[in-house]
Amino acid sequence: MRIALINENSQAAKNEMICSTLEKVVKPMGHEVRNYGMYSADDACQLTYVQVGILAAVLLNSGAADYVITGCGTGEGAMLACNSFPGVICGHVANPLDAYTFAQINDGNAISIPFALGFGWGGELNLEYIFEKLFCEESGQGYPKERAVPEQRNKRILDEVKASAYRPLPEILKDLDRDLVRGALGGEKFRELFFADCKCEEIAAAVREILG
């Protein structure tokens, strides 16, 4: 699995710590991490939580990433932004129990973490345990196990509803404010990482046209 990390501007200073914690947990599981920044509070590319949603949607819909780890101060804004787009099911995850139940019941492909609320002493340990519980088992197996069949059925229904409720991502990107989208895709390492991993030429072409 290819896991993308995205930080918005208010929590950018934590990027290095979040990335190292994520890699510590998932690399032994055989997963890869792609760090899309922000890498520091002083980055030229200043991502808002709305732009986090745009970037997450581009990565997931193009196949450049299989999973997105993101967040903001409360985790709410990034979650709402991510869920504004097709192909993204993002949960608000504040603790390991949230992580496990979201993975097993909702079978999403992104989480948004509150990187400011309650993030004091031991915050990096909570992150480590979140990542462990998020990826410790194959996603979507149900919890409790006797609820697996109806939960998997509900997830299929949700996927069908989202497929009907949203337009294709290239159309959405075309209609959004160009500067907003360009800013979302303007990170220092975006081009290097995205075009190496992208599996959808239609989205790649839309991104090239936007970036110029």
C-alpha positions in Angstrom: 0.0 0.0 0.0 1.2 3.5 -0.8 0.3 5.9 2.0 0.4 9.7 1.4 0.9 12.2 4.3 -0.5 15.7 3.9 -0.2 18.5 6.5 -2.0 21.8 6.3 -0.4 25.1 7.3 -1.4 25.3 11.0 0.2 22.0 11.8 3.1 21.9 9.3 5.7 22.1 12.0 4.7 18.6 13.1 5.3 17.0 9.7 8.7 15.5 10.4 7.5 13.9 13.6 4.3 12.6 12.0 6.1 11.2 9.0 8.8 9.4 11.1 6.1 7.9 13.3 4.1 6.7 10.4 7.1 5.2 8.7 8.1 3.5 11.9 4.8 1.7 12.0 4.0 0.9 8.4 7.3 0.2 6.8 7.7 -3.1 8.7 4.2 -4.0 7.3 5.5 -3.6 3.8 3.8 -0.3 3.1 5.4 2.8 1.5 5.0 6.4 2.6 4.9 9.5 0.4 5.3 12.7 2.2 3.6 15.5 0.3 4.2 18.1 3.0 3.8 20.8 4.1 7.3 20.1 5.4 7.6 23.2 7.7 5.6 26.3 8.6 7.8 28.4 6.3 7.1 26.4 3.1 6.4 28.5 0.0 3.3 26.3 -0.6 0.9 27.1 2.2 -1.9 24.5 2.2 -5.3 25.3 3.7 -7.5 22.5 4.9 -9.6 23.0 1.7 -6.6 22.4 -0.4 -5.8 19.3 1.6 -9.1 17.9 0.3 -8.2 18.8 -3.3 -4.8 17.2 -3.0 -6.1 14.1 -1.3 -8.8 13.6 -4.0 -6.2 13.9 -6.8 -3.9 11.4 -5.1 -6.6 8.8 -4.3 -8.6 9.1 -7.6 -5.4 8.9 -9.7 -4.0 5.9 -7.9 -0.9 7.8 -6.9 -1.9 6.9 -3.3 -3.9 4.1 -1.8 -4.5 5.9 1.5 -4.1 9.4 2.8 -3.1 10.5 6.4 -4.0 14.1 7.0 -5.5 16.4 9.6 -5.6 20.0 10.9 -5.9 21.6 14.3 -9.2 19.9 15.1 -9.2 17.4 12.3 -12.7 18.5 11.3 -11.9 20.9 8.5 -9.6 18.5 6.7 -12.2 15.7 7.1 -15.0 17.8 5.6 -12.8 19.0 2.7 -11.7 15.4 1.9 -15.3 14.2 1.9 -16.3 16.9 -0.5 -14.8 15.0 -3.3 -15.5 11.7 -5.1 -13.4 8.6 -4.4 -12.5 9.8 -0.8 -14.0 8.3 2.4 -12.3 10.2 5.3 -12.8 9.5 8.9 -12.1 11.8 11.9 -9.6 9.8 14.0 -8.5 11.0 17.4 -7.4 7.8 19.1 -6.6 4.2 18.4 -10.2 3.0 18.9 -11.4 5.5 16.3 -8.7 4.2 13.9 -9.6 0.5 14.4 -13.4 0.9 14.2 -13.2 3.3 11.2 -11.0 0.8 9.3 -13.1 -2.2 10.1 -16.6 -0.7 10.0 -16.3 2.1 7.4 -13.5 0.8 5.3 -12.3 4.3 4.2 -9.2 5.4 2.5 -8.3 8.5 4.4 -8.2 9.8 8.0 -8.0 13.3 9.5 -6.3 13.7 12.8 -6.7 16.6 15.3 -3.1 17.6 15.5 -3.6 20.4 18.0 -6.5 19.3 20.3 -5.1 17.3 23.2 -1.7 17.0 21.4 0.5 17.4 24.4 2.8 15.0 26.3 2.6 11.6 24.7 1.1 12.9 21.4 3.6 11.0 19.3 2.7 7.8 21.2 -1.0 8.3 20.5 -0.1 8.7 16.8 1.9 5.5 16.8 -1.0 3.6 18.3 -3.4 5.2 15.9 -1.3 4.0 12.9 -0.9 0.5 14.4 -4.6 0.0 14.8 -5.4 1.6 11.5 -3.3 -0.9 9.5 -3.1 -3.9 11.8 -5.6 -5.9 9.9 -7.2 -5.9 6.4 -9.7 -3.1 6.3 -13.4 -3.7 6.1 -13.7 -7.0 8.0 -16.3 -5.6 10.4 -16.5 -5.0 14.1 -17.9 -6.7 16.0 -17.4 -9.7 13.8 -21.0 -10.7 13.9 -21.9 -7.4 12.3 -19.5 -7.9 9.3 -22.1 -8.8 6.7 -24.5 -5.8 7.3 -21.5 -3.4 7.6 -19.9 -4.6 4.4 -23.3 -4.2 2.7 -23.6 -0.7 4.0 -20.2 0.2 2.7 -21.1 -1.0 -0.8 -24.3 1.1 -0.6 -22.2 4.1 0.5 -19.8 3.6 -2.5 -22.8 3.5 -4.9 -24.3 6.6 -3.4 -21.0 8.5 -3.7 -20.5 7.3 -7.3 -23.9 8.7 -8.2 -23.6 11.9 -6.2 -20.3 13.2 -7.6 -19.0 14.2 -11.0 -15.7 12.9 -12.3 -12.7 14.6 -10.6 -11.2 16.2 -13.8 -14.5 18.0 -14.4 -14.5 19.3 -10.8 -10.9 20.4 -10.9 -11.6 22.4 -14.1 -14.5 24.2 -12.5 -12.7 25.1 -9.3 -10.8 28.4 -8.8 -7.6 27.8 -10.8 -5.4 29.5 -8.2 -6.9 27.4 -5.4 -6.2 24.1 -7.2 -2.7 25.2 -8.4 -1.9 26.1 -4.8 -3.0 22.6 -3.6 -0.7 21.0 -6.1 2.2 23.4 -5.7 4.1 21.6 -3.0 7.9 21.3 -3.3 7.9 17.6 -4.1 4.4 17.2 -5.7 5.5 16.8 -9.3 8.3 14.4 -8.4 6.1 12.1 -6.3 2.8 12.4 -8.2 3.8 11.8 -11.8 6.0 8.9 -10.7 3.1 7.1 -9.0 0.0 8.3 -10.9 -2.0 5.6 -12.7 -4.7 7.7 -14.4 -3.6 9.6 -17.5 -6.8 11.6 -17.6 -6.1 13.0 -14.1 -2.4 13.4 -14.9 -3.3 15.4 -18.0 -5.7 17.6 -16.0 -3.0 18.3 -13.4 -0.4 19.1 -16.1 -2.8 21.6 -17.6 -3.5 23.2 -14.3 0.1 23.5 -13.3 1.1 24.8 -16.8 
